[in-house]
Amino acid sequence: MAVLAVLIPSLMLGVILMLGRYEDLVLPPAPPEADPPEARLGSLGR
């Protein structure tokens, strides 16, 4: 039982990390933003 208590969360973490890598490989890269983040702040950033 103690082995299952360690093995199951480790396997779940491995699956989640593999899905994240798979998503990075399958999805196209995000398009670049038209304006930099500083421009959206306006006068708040100064």
Backbone as JSON Lines, residues from 0, in Angstrom:
{"i":0,"aa":"M","n":[0.82,-1.2,0.0],"ca":[0.0,0.0,0.0],"c":[0.86,1.27,0.0]}
{"i":1,"aa":"A","n":[1.96,1.21,0.74],"ca":[2.84,2.38,0.77],"c":[3.45,2.64,-0.6]}
{"i":2,"aa":"V","n":[3.7,1.56,-1.33],"ca":[4.26,1.72,-2.69],"c":[3.25,2.41,-3.59]}
{"i":3,"aa":"L","n":[1.98,2.07,-3.47],"ca":[0.95,2.72,-4.27],"c":[0.8,4.19,-3.9]}
{"i":4,"aa":"A","n":[0.95,4.5,-2.62],"ca":[0.82,5.88,-2.17],"c":[1.92,6.75,-2.77]}
{"i":5,"aa":"V","n":[3.06,6.19,-3.1],"ca":[4.15,6.94,-3.73],"c":[4.06,6.85,-5.25]}
{"i":6,"aa":"L","n":[3.67,5.7,-5.75],"ca":[3.7,5.45,-7.19],"c":[2.6,6.21,-7.93]}
{"i":7,"aa":"I","n":[1.39,6.24,-7.41],"ca":[0.28,6.86,-8.12],"c":[0.47,8.37,-8.3]}
{"i":8,"aa":"P","n":[0.79,9.14,-7.27],"ca":[1.03,10.58,-7.52],"c":[2.21,10.83,-8.46]}
{"i":9,"aa":"S","n":[3.24,10.01,-8.38],"ca":[4.39,10.18,-9.28],"c":[3.97,9.94,-10.72]}
{"i":10,"aa":"L","n":[3.18,8.93,-10.95],"ca":[2.71,8.65,-12.31],"c":[1.79,9.77,-12.81]}
{"i":11,"aa":"M","n":[0.94,10.27,-11.94],"ca":[0.05,11.35,-12.34],"c":[0.84,12.6,-12.71]}
{"i":12,"aa":"L","n":[1.86,12.92,-11.94],"ca":[2.71,14.07,-12.25],"c":[3.43,13.86,-13.58]}
{"i":13,"aa":"G","n":[3.91,12.66,-13.83],"ca":[4.57,12.36,-15.09],"c":[3.64,12.53,-16.28]}
{"i":14,"aa":"V","n":[2.4,12.09,-16.12],"ca":[1.41,12.22,-17.21],"c":[1.12,13.7,-17.47]}
{"i":15,"aa":"I","n":[0.96,14.48,-16.42],"ca":[0.67,15.91,-16.59],"c":[1.84,16.61,-17.3]}
{"i":16,"aa":"L","n":[3.06,16.28,-16.91],"ca":[4.22,16.9,-17.57],"c":[4.33,16.47,-19.02]}
{"i":17,"aa":"M","n":[4.04,15.2,-19.32],"ca":[4.09,14.73,-20.71],"c":[3.03,15.42,-21.55]}
{"i":18,"aa":"L","n":[1.84,15.64,-20.99],"ca":[0.79,16.33,-21.74],"c":[1.2,17.77,-22.05]}
{"i":19,"aa":"G","n":[1.88,18.42,-21.13],"ca":[2.35,19.77,-21.38],"c":[3.36,19.82,-22.51]}
{"i":20,"aa":"R","n":[4.27,18.85,-22.54],"ca":[5.25,18.8,-23.63],"c":[4.56,18.49,-24.95]}
{"i":21,"aa":"Y","n":[3.56,17.6,-24.92],"ca":[2.83,17.23,-26.13],"c":[2.08,18.45,-26.67]}
{"i":22,"aa":"E","n":[1.5,19.25,-25.78],"ca":[0.78,20.43,-26.21],"c":[1.72,21.43,-26.88]}
{"i":23,"aa":"D","n":[2.92,21.59,-26.35],"ca":[3.9,22.51,-26.96],"c":[4.29,22.04,-28.35]}
{"i":24,"aa":"L","n":[4.36,20.74,-28.55],"ca":[4.77,20.22,-29.86],"c":[3.65,20.3,-30.89]}
{"i":25,"aa":"V","n":[2.41,20.11,-30.46],"ca":[1.29,20.01,-31.39],"c":[0.73,21.38,-31.78]}
{"i":26,"aa":"L","n":[0.59,22.27,-30.81],"ca":[-0.03,23.57,-31.1],"c":[0.95,24.48,-31.83]}
{"i":27,"aa":"P","n":[0.43,25.29,-32.76],"ca":[1.32,26.25,-33.44],"c":[1.73,27.35,-32.46]}
{"i":28,"aa":"P","n":[2.85,27.99,-32.72],"ca":[3.29,29.06,-31.82],"c":[2.29,30.22,-31.85]}
{"i":29,"aa":"A","n":[2.17,30.89,-30.73],"ca":[1.26,32.04,-30.64],"c":[1.79,33.19,-31.48]}
{"i":30,"aa":"P","n":[0.9,33.93,-32.12],"ca":[1.36,35.08,-32.92],"c":[1.9,36.16,-31.99]}
{"i":31,"aa":"P","n":[2.89,36.91,-32.46],"ca":[3.44,37.99,-31.61],"c":[2.39,39.08,-31.39]}
{"i":32,"aa":"E","n":[2.45,39.72,-30.25],"ca":[1.49,40.79,-29.95],"c":[1.82,42.04,-30.76]}
{"i":33,"aa":"A","n":[0.79,42.77,-31.1],"ca":[0.98,43.96,-31.93],"c":[1.68,45.07,-31.15]}
{"i":34,"aa":"D","n":[1.35,45.21,-29.87],"ca":[1.98,46.26,-29.09],"c":[2.65,45.66,-27.86]}
{"i":35,"aa":"P","n":[3.75,46.24,-27.43],"ca":[4.44,45.7,-26.25],"c":[3.59,45.9,-25.0]}
{"i":36,"aa":"P","n":[3.8,45.1,-23.97],"ca":[2.99,45.23,-22.74],"c":[3.09,46.62,-22.11]}
{"i":37,"aa":"E","n":[4.22,47.31,-22.27],"ca":[4.36,48.63,-21.68],"c":[3.38,49.62,-22.31]}
{"i":38,"aa":"A","n":[3.08,49.45,-23.58],"ca":[2.18,50.38,-24.26],"c":[0.76,50.25,-23.74]}
{"i":39,"aa":"R","n":[0.38,49.07,-23.27],"ca":[-0.97,48.88,-22.77],"c":[-1.16,49.49,-21.39]}
{"i":40,"aa":"L","n":[-0.1,49.73,-20.67],"ca":[-0.22,50.3,-19.34],"c":[-0.6,51.78,-19.39]}
{"i":41,"aa":"G","n":[-0.18,52.46,-20.44],"ca":[-0.48,53.87,-20.57],"c":[0.27,54.66,-19.51]}
{"i":42,"aa":"S","n":[-0.45,55.54,-18.84],"ca":[0.2,56.39,-17.84],"c":[0.43,55.65,-16.53]}
{"i":43,"aa":"L","n":[-0.16,54.49,-16.35],"ca":[0.0,53.74,-15.11],"c":[1.42,53.22,-14.94]}
{"i":44,"aa":"G","n":[2.1,52.94,-16.04],"ca":[3.43,52.38,-15.95],"c":[4.5,53.41,-15.7]}
{"i":45,"aa":"R","n":[4.18,54.66,-15.71],"ca":[5.19,55.72,-15.56],"c":[5.19,56.33,-14.21]}
